[in-house]
Amino acid sequence: MRGAHLCTADDDERVLPEGSLLAVDGRIAAVGTVAEVDAAVAALPPEQRAALRTLDARRMLVLPGFVNAHWHELFATRLPFNGALRPADDRGDQAGFLGNGGDMHRISAVFDSFHELIAGLTPDEGEAIARYSMWTQLRAGVTTLGDVGSVNRPEALAAAAVWLGMRCSVSTWATDSVCRPGESAFTRSRDTDAVLNEIEALVKTCADDDTGLLRARPTAVYGTNMTDELGRGLAEIVRRHDTGFASHIGAQRHEGEFLRRYYGDTPVRRFAGLGLLDERLMSIHTGFADDEERRMLLEAGVHLSHSPAKYGSAGESAMTETRLIPELRRAGLDVSLSTDGQPLVFPGMPEQMRAAWQTHNEMYADPLLVRPTDALAMGTRIAARGLRWEEEIGSLVPGRQADLVMVPLDDWRFVHTPRPLEAFLAVGGSGDVDTVVVGGRVLVESGRPTGFDEETLLADYEAALRSYSLRCLKVPEERIDEVFARTTRRRADEEETR
């Protein structure tokens, strides 16, 4: 790949205005100036030189593949859970259960109900839905996903990742309790040993994967749905298999008192008591903690993941209400970016980078607190470290996997810009991603998949969504027809315009 404006996202955050990169057998062999990498190419054996494909990267911004380390696959719930069935002119918006400090009883009930939704998916439906959902991430430059529990089968996510050629750390929807209004203690909703056996089996299966694309880590969706027995069991699996762990902790204003009432302690203290508060932990949306809990987070060296481009639309205030996340970052904790999950396409990693760059700086009136290269690191190298995958991915340095993203710089937004990364974060976004490479394989080129037909992928998804929504979600067929008809009309209009 020759002549790019190349941002390595390495520890030194090197930027090469006219850089090149050589990948051999899926790994980066050289990164540097055009002359330096041309010399490395010339030193290859003749048969390797002859087999190389050269990408002309002039007028391109080249970045490491984005690492979305906190994500939920929810595309099976697209119709009833995201307003898709509402008329387009309906202005009667209502705050969701994550808004206004969190409706904790609804959060607990909804998260507990997802087990039945997952069980209702057939294997074929699950894989068709996962392929399309994960394609929307790959198309937007995400080369590695970190599942933190999805409304889909883990085996469907794993199969879809391998089929697409992208990387994924898979997990399970791990909950075993629910907190109901009017009660002073949780209700156990499923067998804890069965939940633990499922995640341990998944960890073992992914450890045997020979593609290099799959990993697994235990996760707990939320403390509102985790008994102490489940928490201790997850901690034991993490230690036994030397994995990371992830959960949403301290994400809502009302969460602390809620957990104290139902489980006897506040979120951070409870996770510490269960043996889950250490450097293995990816603590998600952690915006609410008292002074002692802040100290505990720092001393444990946890990893924080946040999704600043998502909070406003969901009614969350994890960043701005307490400033805990930027304060812990300033104190030295790793803080990464992620998209979270919604049933429809939502702000991608470039949008999360933009929001981090702008919001952190605005909160402190300091334009140097998070620079564009810092935002890039949060969505690549630091996120990879949170997944414990940093030795393989997250930066463009020799020895790492050749996972990268290419963005064209040849339209009016980038004319004469001396800092293309800054311009991309300011006025670009997920839709500008042109080329995506994973392990040296070009999977997306000119915005289109190289290994399959996108229209077929969408048709398979829509068929699975229809059958699942009719059978399990009880969505009336005429309402599904209305939604699909709108999409069909838009496609026809686009085709006529072309």
Wavefront OBJ file of the C-alpha trace (Angstrom):
o trace
v 0.000 0.000 0.000
v 1.824 3.103 -1.252
v 1.691 6.838 -0.696
v -0.984 7.216 2.002
v -1.468 9.741 4.757
v -0.908 7.021 7.329
v -1.768 7.193 11.048
v -0.190 4.245 12.830
v -1.899 4.634 16.256
v 1.260 3.124 17.740
v 2.575 4.112 21.169
v 4.263 7.169 19.632
v 1.163 7.989 17.540
v 3.310 8.378 14.433
v 1.774 10.061 11.402
v 3.382 9.559 7.987
v 2.095 12.155 5.469
v 3.431 10.037 2.588
v 3.635 6.570 4.036
v 3.558 3.007 2.814
v 2.833 -0.346 4.393
v 3.829 -3.862 3.386
v 1.875 -6.908 4.560
v 3.097 -10.455 3.982
v 1.035 -13.501 4.894
v -1.513 -11.306 6.639
v 0.925 -9.501 8.931
v 2.552 -6.112 8.668
v 6.149 -6.525 7.524
v 7.139 -2.865 7.125
v 5.745 0.615 7.775
v 7.513 3.831 6.816
v 8.167 6.238 4.009
v 7.525 5.183 0.429
v 11.255 4.690 -0.123
v 11.697 2.630 3.045
v 8.835 0.275 2.240
v 9.852 0.033 -1.438
v 13.240 -1.173 -0.179
v 11.524 -3.776 2.010
v 9.514 -4.962 -0.991
v 12.667 -5.210 -3.091
v 14.250 -7.403 -0.421
v 11.486 -9.997 -0.622
v 12.074 -13.271 -2.483
v 11.019 -12.961 -6.161
v 8.025 -15.266 -5.745
v 6.649 -13.130 -2.886
v 7.162 -9.917 -4.846
v 5.316 -11.407 -7.790
v 2.363 -12.381 -5.587
v 1.934 -8.940 -4.017
v -1.081 -6.793 -4.755
v -0.301 -3.071 -4.650
v -2.949 -0.600 -3.503
v -2.457 2.977 -4.686
v -3.154 4.907 -1.489
v -2.367 8.397 -2.691
v -5.196 10.746 -1.673
v -6.139 8.211 1.020
v -6.188 8.415 4.804
v -5.103 5.044 6.201
v -5.924 4.035 9.774
v -5.782 0.827 11.809
v -8.961 -1.221 11.667
v -11.414 0.032 14.266
v -11.844 -2.077 17.414
v -15.399 -1.917 18.782
v -14.835 -3.693 22.084
v -18.317 -3.224 23.566
v -21.145 -4.177 21.229
v -24.478 -6.017 21.306
v -26.047 -7.677 18.252
v -29.737 -6.660 18.440
v -30.896 -6.717 14.821
v -33.489 -9.442 15.491
v -35.451 -6.876 17.546
v -35.395 -4.254 14.828
v -39.157 -3.988 14.294
v -40.787 -3.645 17.724
v -37.948 -2.220 19.794
v -36.812 0.809 17.846
v -39.890 2.577 16.603
v -39.791 1.013 13.135
v -43.529 0.354 13.303
v -44.414 3.960 14.087
v -45.654 6.300 11.331
v -42.942 8.568 9.977
v -44.834 11.677 11.147
v -45.305 10.417 14.731
v -43.833 13.066 17.055
v -44.892 11.398 20.311
v -41.417 10.415 21.459
v -40.986 8.962 24.923
v -37.873 8.525 27.015
v -36.566 4.971 26.953
v -35.669 3.018 30.068
v -32.069 4.284 29.975
v -33.084 7.944 30.188
v -33.586 10.224 33.190
v -31.140 8.353 35.403
v -32.394 4.895 34.458
v -35.679 3.071 35.073
v -33.894 0.272 36.889
v -36.894 -2.056 37.241
v -37.574 -1.870 33.495
v -33.884 -2.365 32.708
v -33.800 -5.487 34.870
v -37.041 -6.862 33.409
v -36.098 -6.214 29.778
v -32.634 -7.723 30.174
v -34.095 -10.807 31.836
v -36.621 -11.229 29.006
v -33.923 -11.400 26.329
v -33.198 -15.048 27.129
v -36.564 -16.047 25.688
v -35.949 -13.924 22.595
v -32.603 -15.642 22.006
v -34.095 -19.096 22.515
v -36.740 -18.339 19.874
v -34.213 -17.833 17.077
v -33.563 -20.790 14.821
v -29.893 -21.377 13.972
v -30.459 -20.285 10.376
v -32.263 -17.113 11.443
v -29.565 -16.294 13.950
v -26.762 -16.616 11.440
v -28.550 -14.655 8.685
v -29.269 -11.836 11.124
v -25.737 -11.878 12.555
v -24.160 -11.746 9.096
v -26.051 -8.614 8.179
v -25.650 -6.915 11.552
v -21.908 -7.585 11.623
v -21.604 -6.508 7.988
v -22.867 -3.039 8.957
v -19.953 -2.862 11.399
v -17.375 -4.166 8.928
v -18.619 -1.786 6.237
v -18.030 1.116 8.649
v -14.420 0.098 9.290
v -14.744 -2.167 12.331
v -12.372 -5.087 11.916
v -12.764 -6.421 15.488
v -15.938 -6.691 17.561
v -16.193 -7.347 21.293
v -19.596 -8.875 22.086
v -20.913 -8.145 25.592
v -24.010 -10.289 25.242
v -26.360 -10.186 22.252
v -29.933 -11.083 21.364
v -28.554 -13.849 19.206
v -26.840 -17.174 19.583
v -23.082 -16.999 20.322
v -22.449 -19.713 17.752
v -24.261 -17.567 15.150
v -21.985 -14.611 15.903
v -18.898 -16.809 15.663
v -20.011 -18.355 12.368
v -20.897 -14.943 10.915
v -17.505 -13.502 11.895
v -15.647 -16.324 10.150
v -17.922 -16.076 7.081
v -17.326 -12.318 6.812
v -13.620 -12.616 7.621
v -13.642 -10.186 10.567
v -12.515 -10.692 14.159
v -14.897 -11.166 17.071
v -14.681 -11.850 20.782
v -17.999 -13.580 21.492
v -19.889 -14.028 24.732
v -23.284 -15.061 26.099
v -26.271 -13.164 27.490
v -25.308 -13.999 31.094
v -28.083 -13.218 33.593
v -29.721 -15.317 36.293
v -31.966 -12.938 38.259
v -34.508 -10.132 37.962
v -35.501 -7.293 40.309
v -39.250 -6.682 40.433
v -41.104 -3.628 41.753
v -42.517 -3.930 45.253
v -40.051 -6.637 46.267
v -37.038 -6.196 48.528
v -34.889 -8.964 47.023
v -34.130 -10.298 43.571
v -35.884 -13.314 42.061
v -33.739 -16.040 40.549
v -34.827 -16.467 36.939
v -32.621 -19.296 35.689
v -30.156 -21.914 36.822
v -26.801 -20.322 37.617
v -24.767 -23.432 36.844
v -26.367 -23.652 33.397
v -25.389 -20.051 32.662
v -21.806 -20.683 33.797
v -21.543 -23.944 31.851
v -22.643 -22.173 28.679
v -19.975 -19.474 28.906
v -17.236 -21.937 29.852
v -18.110 -24.166 26.897
v -17.961 -21.129 24.613
v -14.538 -20.109 25.957
v -13.217 -23.619 25.314
v -14.701 -23.766 21.801
v -13.174 -20.460 20.753
v -9.814 -21.431 22.244
v -9.752 -24.291 19.732
v -10.528 -22.019 16.758
v -7.806 -22.168 14.118
v -8.863 -19.181 11.993
v -7.319 -16.564 14.288
v -10.571 -14.600 14.065
v -12.362 -15.773 17.214
v -11.976 -15.359 20.933
v -14.400 -15.516 23.852
v -14.647 -13.754 27.199
v -17.113 -14.059 30.050
v -19.462 -11.102 30.489
v -22.296 -10.151 32.809
v -24.845 -7.958 31.105
v -25.651 -5.932 34.226
v -25.437 -6.166 38.000
v -29.236 -5.868 38.145
v -29.443 -9.388 36.720
v -26.466 -11.152 38.349
v -26.576 -13.096 41.612
v -23.479 -13.335 43.792
v -23.194 -16.994 42.767
v -23.065 -16.036 39.114
v -20.525 -13.296 39.774
v -18.204 -15.602 41.719
v -18.562 -18.294 39.071
v -17.673 -15.840 36.297
v -14.616 -14.698 38.280
v -13.466 -18.303 38.564
v -13.836 -18.881 34.795
v -11.860 -15.697 34.107
v -9.012 -16.872 36.354
v -9.072 -20.465 35.133
v -8.948 -19.569 31.438
v -6.938 -16.338 31.728
v -9.479 -14.196 29.889
v -10.813 -10.683 30.167
v -14.229 -9.848 31.598
v -16.776 -7.128 30.783
v -19.911 -5.692 32.350
v -21.913 -2.472 32.612
v -21.088 -0.981 36.023
v -22.236 2.323 37.475
v -23.878 3.344 34.208
v -27.021 4.942 35.679
v -27.659 7.588 38.328
v -30.208 5.378 40.131
v -28.114 2.228 39.944
v -26.207 2.532 43.239
v -29.188 2.618 45.582
v -31.035 0.077 43.460
v -28.266 -2.523 43.754
v -27.827 -1.782 47.452
v -31.516 -2.541 47.964
v -31.624 -5.785 45.996
v -28.082 -7.141 46.392
v -26.705 -5.412 49.468
v -24.005 -3.185 48.007
v -23.225 -0.520 45.412
v -21.955 -1.580 41.956
v -18.170 -1.125 42.225
v -17.976 -2.491 45.776
v -20.085 -5.469 44.814
v -17.947 -6.379 41.808
v -14.842 -6.022 43.995
v -16.296 -8.360 46.610
v -17.028 -10.949 43.930
v -13.423 -10.908 42.695
v -14.223 -9.162 39.424
v -12.578 -5.765 39.984
v -9.052 -5.971 38.563
v -7.020 -5.227 35.441
v -8.953 -7.871 33.481
v -12.207 -5.931 33.799
v -13.689 -3.798 31.018
v -16.077 -1.584 32.993
v -18.670 -0.074 30.654
v -20.373 3.351 30.917
v -18.996 3.755 34.447
v -20.120 7.310 35.141
v -21.493 6.977 38.669
v -19.374 6.045 41.689
v -18.639 7.602 45.063
v -15.171 8.769 46.107
v -14.147 5.421 47.592
v -15.312 3.569 44.497
v -13.309 5.963 42.297
v -10.218 5.077 44.300
v -11.025 1.372 43.949
v -11.314 1.672 40.169
v -7.946 3.411 39.967
v -6.172 0.971 42.268
v -7.607 -2.005 40.384
v -6.392 -0.635 37.033
v -9.658 -1.462 35.258
v -10.324 -0.577 31.636
v -13.208 1.831 30.908
v -15.269 1.724 27.725
v -17.726 4.474 26.839
v -19.945 5.463 23.889
v -20.264 9.273 23.908
v -22.066 9.555 20.546
v -24.849 7.320 21.867
v -25.679 8.879 25.221
v -27.753 11.851 24.159
v -30.211 9.934 22.002
v -30.665 7.312 24.740
v -31.110 9.901 27.492
v -27.967 8.812 29.338
v -25.483 11.130 31.035
v -22.579 8.807 31.796
v -19.988 11.369 30.689
v -21.285 14.795 31.540
v -23.230 14.431 34.791
v -20.310 13.382 36.984
v -17.224 13.691 34.735
v -16.066 10.390 36.221
v -14.931 8.853 32.919
v -12.751 11.802 31.778
v -11.453 12.240 35.332
v -10.340 8.610 35.514
v -8.728 8.973 32.096
v -6.839 12.026 33.321
v -5.756 9.980 36.336
v -4.211 7.346 34.066
v -6.816 4.646 33.427
v -7.224 3.236 29.929
v -10.411 4.622 28.377
v -11.637 3.303 25.035
v -14.559 3.919 22.682
v -17.339 1.610 21.537
v -20.738 1.843 19.886
v -22.924 -0.117 22.316
v -25.840 -1.719 20.452
v -29.174 -0.768 18.956
v -31.565 -2.585 16.621
v -30.906 -0.100 13.802
v -27.729 1.298 12.305
v -26.351 3.801 14.820
v -23.296 6.020 15.384
v -20.223 4.067 14.331
v -16.662 4.247 15.577
v -15.739 7.423 13.619
v -18.744 9.151 15.189
v -17.696 7.933 18.642
v -14.194 9.313 18.010
v -15.647 12.674 17.004
v -17.853 12.790 20.104
v -14.941 11.927 22.397
v -12.688 14.535 20.787
v -15.320 17.236 21.116
v -17.073 16.376 24.377
v -14.049 15.675 26.580
v -12.467 18.925 25.408
v -15.624 20.989 25.813
v -16.133 19.751 29.371
v -12.728 21.088 30.408
v -12.316 23.995 27.973
v -9.071 22.317 26.926
v -8.653 21.541 23.195
v -5.552 19.466 23.960
v -7.148 17.097 26.460
v -8.188 14.680 23.690
v -6.434 15.260 20.379
v -7.560 13.581 17.145
v -4.772 11.014 17.521
v -5.966 10.324 21.099
v -9.499 9.717 19.840
v -8.118 7.369 17.183
v -6.145 5.471 19.833
v -9.310 5.082 21.932
v -10.993 3.351 19.004
v -8.041 1.188 17.982
v -4.942 0.503 20.131
v -6.495 1.175 23.558
v -9.676 -0.724 22.700
v -7.539 -3.681 21.582
v -5.763 -3.551 24.937
v -9.142 -3.683 26.674
v -9.899 -6.876 24.739
v -6.442 -8.246 25.699
v -5.770 -8.496 21.952
v -3.209 -5.696 21.701
v -0.290 -7.907 20.650
v -2.152 -8.773 17.450
v -4.310 -5.799 16.467
v -5.027 -2.102 17.050
v -1.999 -0.381 15.508
v -0.052 -0.358 12.258
v 3.338 -1.668 13.374
v 5.456 -4.562 12.082
v 4.367 -7.897 13.455
v 0.731 -6.959 13.970
v -2.105 -8.282 11.845
v -2.675 -6.211 8.696
v -6.068 -4.794 9.720
v -6.618 -1.354 8.233
v -9.140 1.152 6.923
v -8.788 3.492 3.933
v -10.735 6.751 3.566
v -10.613 8.823 0.337
v -9.432 12.428 0.696
v -10.304 13.647 -2.780
v -13.569 15.540 -2.270
v -14.301 19.139 -1.281
v -14.132 18.496 2.472
v -10.452 17.656 2.415
v -9.075 20.157 -0.118
v -5.809 21.665 1.168
v -6.309 20.231 4.650
v -2.945 19.786 6.402
v -4.429 17.392 8.994
v -6.610 14.768 7.288
v -7.381 12.826 10.489
v -8.767 15.945 12.131
v -10.800 16.730 9.009
v -12.154 13.176 8.882
v -13.295 13.354 12.502
v -14.788 16.827 12.007
v -16.720 16.392 8.741
v -16.403 12.713 7.795
v -17.841 9.541 9.218
v -18.613 5.854 8.850
v -20.055 6.291 5.357
v -16.719 7.567 4.057
v -14.909 4.270 4.653
v -13.851 2.966 1.248
v -11.576 -0.017 1.844
v -11.340 -2.426 4.791
v -8.555 -4.990 5.120
v -8.444 -7.756 7.733
v -5.349 -9.898 8.037
v -4.147 -8.715 4.637
v -7.441 -9.646 2.934
v -9.370 -6.853 1.213
v -12.941 -7.403 2.447
v -14.457 -4.053 1.439
v -13.441 -2.069 -1.642
v -15.112 1.076 -2.982
v -17.626 0.607 -0.176
v -18.753 -2.803 -1.442
v -18.053 -6.305 -0.142
v -15.515 -8.286 -2.146
v -16.646 -11.773 -1.122
v -20.425 -11.821 -1.445
v -23.435 -10.058 -2.936
v -24.762 -7.384 -0.591
v -28.308 -7.566 -1.955
v -28.448 -11.290 -1.245
v -27.154 -10.681 2.276
v -29.912 -8.117 2.870
v -32.588 -10.398 1.398
v -31.493 -13.241 3.693
v -31.612 -10.884 6.675
v -35.068 -9.601 5.788
v -36.393 -13.142 5.380
v -35.020 -14.138 8.794
v -36.320 -10.938 10.382
v -39.775 -11.525 8.918
v -40.074 -15.137 10.059
v -38.714 -14.413 13.534
v -40.847 -11.280 14.046
v -44.007 -13.125 12.998
v -43.368 -16.277 15.018
v -41.723 -15.007 18.208
v -42.352 -11.272 18.480
v -45.958 -11.522 17.226
v -45.601 -8.528 14.906
v -48.616 -8.460 12.526
v -47.652 -9.390 8.987
v -49.281 -6.280 7.521
v -47.092 -4.067 9.710
v -43.968 -5.892 8.530
v -45.138 -5.451 4.949
v -45.501 -1.701 5.523
v -41.936 -1.385 6.822
v -40.456 -3.453 4.005
v -42.522 -1.576 1.402
v -41.001 1.734 2.489
v -37.530 0.254 2.059
v -38.440 -1.194 -1.345
v -39.698 2.196 -2.558
v -36.488 3.901 -1.466
v -34.389 1.305 -3.269
v -36.458 1.725 -6.425
v -36.053 5.513 -6.269
v -32.291 5.142 -5.836
v -32.069 2.737 -8.773
v -34.098 5.101 -10.985
v -31.847 8.012 -10.018
v -28.734 6.021 -10.935
l 1 2 3 4 5 6 7 8 9 10 11 12 13 14 15 16 17 18 19 20 21 22 23 24 25 26 27 28 29 30 31 32 33 34 35 36 37 38 39 40 41 42 43 44 45 46 47 48 49 50 51 52 53 54 55 56 57 58 59 60 61 62 63 64 65 66 67 68 69 70 71 72 73 74 75 76 77 78 79 80 81 82 83 84 85 86 87 88 89 90 91 92 93 94 95 96 97 98 99 100 101 102 103 104 105 106 107 108 109 110 111 112 113 114 115 116 117 118 119 120 121 122 123 124 125 126 127 128 129 130 131 132 133 134 135 136 137 138 139 140 141 142 143 144 145 146 147 148 149 150 151 152 153 154 155 156 157 158 159 160 161 162 163 164 165 166 167 168 169 170 171 172 173 174 175 176 177 178 179 180 181 182 183 184 185 186 187 188 189 190 191 192 193 194 195 196 197 198 199 200 201 202 203 204 205 206 207 208 209 210 211 212 213 214 215 216 217 218 219 220 221 222 223 224 225 226 227 228 229 230 231 232 233 234 235 236 237 238 239 240 241 242 243 244 245 246 247 248 249 250 251 252 253 254 255 256 257 258 259 260 261 262 263 264 265 266 267 268 269 270 271 272 273 274 275 276 277 278 279 280 281 282 283 284 285 286 287 288 289 290 291 292 293 294 295 296 297 298 299 300 301 302 303 304 305 306 307 308 309 310 311 312 313 314 315 316 317 318 319 320 321 322 323 324 325 326 327 328 329 330 331 332 333 334 335 336 337 338 339 340 341 342 343 344 345 346 347 348 349 350 351 352 353 354 355 356 357 358 359 360 361 362 363 364 365 366 367 368 369 370 371 372 373 374 375 376 377 378 379 380 381 382 383 384 385 386 387 388 389 390 391 392 393 394 395 396 397 398 399 400 401 402 403 404 405 406 407 408 409 410 411 412 413 414 415 416 417 418 419 420 421 422 423 424 425 426 427 428 429 430 431 432 433 434 435 436 437 438 439 440 441 442 443 444 445 446 447 448 449 450 451 452 453 454 455 456 457 458 459 460 461 462 463 464 465 466 467 468 469 470 471 472 473 474 475 476 477 478 479 480 481 482 483 484 485 486 487 488 489 490 491 492 493 494 495 496 497 498
